[in-house]
């Protein structure tokens, strides 16, 4: 396993490899972190901050571009997820810097899953979108790692997103998402039926006579 040191930028979210993330950087410690990463041409880590604590897993990200620098030093930056890591050590301040950092272990991840699982996952996602009337087009060929691209699009909680981050197999990640969809779809169907009943309340109805 590969180990490396990363400066840390904990956030209350989950970032996946290849995901684009825009950040508004305003705290002095993180302005310093970004300046150091740009100057040294290095990446930084975003360990997830969940339930008021820094979690054990996170994602290494690279700075793609500084979109804007404000007069007070605040920045708008574009970043991209690189790879998942596990935190081995966490130091609140590193080398007299304002920001935290630590040693991480890079977690290899598989990018391929059985085609039939991917097809079933896409099919269930389309069904969900039809139920909730989301007109988003989904093209499986456009995704490098399908699970990472869909994780933020199917209603996972932050805790569920984090659980998926820890799964290294693409097959298992897709099965995780598929299980979520299969449990969510019946609930959404029932919710839509309830909404329709509420909409019908107070309207004239054509009812068939009951034959006793």
Secondary structure, DSSP 8 states (H G I E B T S, - for coil): --EEEEEE--BSS---TT-EEEEEE-SHHHHHHHHHHHHHT--EEEEEEETTEEEEEEEEEEEEEEEEE-TTS-EEEEEEEEEEEEES--BSS-TT-SS-EEEEEEE-------HHHHHHHHHHHHHHHHHTT------GGG-SSHHHHHGGGTT--HHHHHHHHT---HHHHHHHHHHHHHHHHHHHHHHHHHHHHHHHTTS---------
